[in-house]
Amino acid sequence: VAVGDRVYATLGLYAPVSVLDAATGETLQVLENTEGTEEIVCHQGTLLVAVRGVSQDRKEEFSRLTGLMKQEDSPLFDRDSAEPFVQRFRDSERRGEVAIQAIDAQTGSLLWKKDGSDAAGLRTLTLSALGDRVFYQRGRDVVCLERGTGRQVWTAAAAPLRLVWNGGVVCADGQTCTVLSLKTGEPRRSQGTRLSEVRDAFVAGGSLWVGGFKPFPAKRGPAWGPYFVTQFHPATGE
């Protein structure tokens, strides 16, 4: 993530977050207790990071996999023989405990942290921020927190969180697109997506766009078919 004259990045798979000078690449600071960071959001001076604990098991499986990659006749070069090794690595990755941290972007000090049941089941790429609020999805629940304190404001059971913008929190699956209130989490409206699987949601040109796949009518081609986008009026859902 690049903001102003700073770049926030992990310099390795399990590395902590480093703060770099954007002009020179010089490392200005390494943030404590951020090893295993998988997502970074920088919003109004606050770094929000999703961290997956780096256990010895994870390190050993990664070392095993990289060692196999260096072999001349590695089983990883064949899909069938690679599958058990890759699956074992993925299983070890999923066992890492997840936490969300809010960090002062200037000082690197920890503002608050959500771990244990507060972060278990964090859905990938749902960590978002808007104004003085932080949003993410934990299992089936969308969670809204105060950005400054981490205090929970509301939770709401919803389809996968796709987008947070000033019109609401957009949650969509293959059947419906629902917009939740930013203040309360209550559904403001819901409508069909005309899709069988949703992959994207974004706001552009005065419209809300929801993209994904429809059933593929012919036998040829991928099972999910070509990509389609449904365009909605952002205020009415029409």
N, C-alpha and C positions, 0 to 999 in steps of 0.2 A: 504494500500500500504506500503510495507516494502522496504526501501532503506538504505543501510549501517547500521548504528546503530540507525535508527529512524523508527518508525511506524506511519503512518498517518491514522487515522480512526475516524469515528463517533461512539460515545458510546451510541447511542439511535436513534430512528427513526427520530426525528427532531433535534438531537443534533448537535452542531458545530463540526468542525474538531479538534481533539486533536492530539498533537504531543507527542508520547510516547517513552521512552527509551526501545529499543528492548530487552535489557538484563534483565531489572528489571520490566518493565511495568509502571514505574513512569511517571506521566503526567508532561511533561516539559513545555508545552505551549498549550493554547486553542486559536485558530485563530478567530479573531473578524469577525463578520458579515458573518459567514459561516453556520448559522443554516439552516437546510433543505438541506444540501449537499447530492446529490444522486450519484455522480460519482467523482472519484479522479484519476488524472494522474500525476505522478511525472517524470519530464524529465529535465535532465541537470540543476538541481538546481531550477527549477520552478515547483510549484504546480499548476495544472489546475483543477478547481473544477466546476462542474455543480450544481447550487444551485436553489432550488425551494422555493419561499417565503412561510414562515409558517404563515398563517393567523389564526385568531381566529376561523374561520369556519372549517379549517382543524383540529385544536386542538379539537374542540367540537365533530366533527364526529368520530375522533379517540377515544375520551373518551367514546362516546356512544357505539362504537363497542367493546372496551375492557370491558366495563361494562356488555354487553350482554354475552360475553364469560364466565363470572364468574357465570352466572345463571345456576342452575341445569338443568332446562328444556329450555335451550336457543333456540330461533328460528334459531340460526346460525348452530345448529347441524343437520338441515335438509336442503338439497340443495334448494328446492323450497321456503321455508320460509326465507332462508338466502339471497336469491338473491337480493331482494329490499334493504336490509341493506348494503350489499356489494357494490351494484351499487351506492348507495348514497355516500358511503365512497370514491369510485373511482372517482366519479364526483367532489367531493370536493378537492381531490388530484390534479386533472387535472387543477383546476382553479388557482393554485399557479403560480405566475409569475416566469419565468426562467431567470437566469443570468449565465454568465460564468465569472469566476474570475481567474486571474493569480497572484500568490502569491510567494514571495521570500521564498524558503523552509527553509533558515537559519534564517531569521529575522522575518518572518511572515508578512511582510509589503505587502500591495497591490500594484501590478505593473500596472495592468489595469483591466477594467471590461467591459463586453458587456451585455447590458440588453435591455429591450424594443423590438423594431423591429429587433435589431441586434441579438437577441437570441430567439425570439418567434418562436415556432414550432421546437425547438431543438429535433432532433431525438435521442432517447435513444441509448447509447453506441456507438456514432460516434465520441465523443471527442477524438482526437488523437494528437500526436506530433511526429515530425521527424526533426532532425537537428534544424534549427532556425525557423521552421514553426509550426503553430498550424492549425488543420483541424477539421471541424465538419459539420454536415448537418442541415440546417434550412429549414424546409418544403421540397421543391424539389431542393433546391440549396445547393451544397457543397461550403463551405467557407474556404478560406485560409488566415491566418493572420501571421504577424510577431510575433514571440514568445516574443521578448523583449519589443515591443511597443503596440501590439494589432492592429496595422495598417492593414487594409484589403489589401491583395495582389491581389486576384482574387476571383470570384465566378463563378460557372458553374452549370447549370441545369443538373441533373443526377439522375440515379436510386439510390436506397439506398446505402450509403457509407458502405463498409464492412471491408476495410483494407487499411492501409497506410504503404508502405514499400519502400525501395530505388528504386524500379522499377516503382513506380507510385501510384496513388490513385485508388483502385479497387472499382467499383460500380456495383452492380448486382441485377437483379430482376429475375422473372420467364422466361424472354425471352432472355436477353442478359447480358454479362459480359463486361463492358467497363473499360479500364484503362486510367485515366487522367494523363496528365503531371503534375509533382510536381511543376514546375516553372510557368506554364501558365494556367493550368486547361483545356487545349485543349485535346480532345480525341486522344489518341495515337493509339488505336485499339479497336475493338469491335467484339465479336463473340457470337454465341449462347451458352447457358449453358447446353442444353439437359435436363433441369429440368423444372418442373412446378412451383416450389417454392424454393427460395434460403434461406438458414438459416446460412451458414458459408462461410468464405473465409480465407485461411491461406497459408503461404509459408513454405515449408519444403522439405528437400531433393532435392533442386534444381528445384522444380516445384511449380506452383500456383494451389491450390486445391479449388474448389468451390463445396460445399455440400448442399444437400437439398432433395427434393422429386420429384418423377415422378407420373403421374396418376396411381392409383391402378387399375389393370385390372379386378380383381375379386370382388365379392360382400363382401367377408369376409375381415376383417382387417380394419384398419383406412382409412379414406377417402383419406388421402394424400399418403398412401402407404409406402413401405420401404425406407430407407435412401440410397442415392446414392452420389458419389463424381465424379466430372469431373476433370481430371488432364490436366493442360495446361503447355506448355513451357513458362516460365516467360518472355522471350524476344520477342518471335514471336507470341504467342497466339495459336500456333498449338496444 
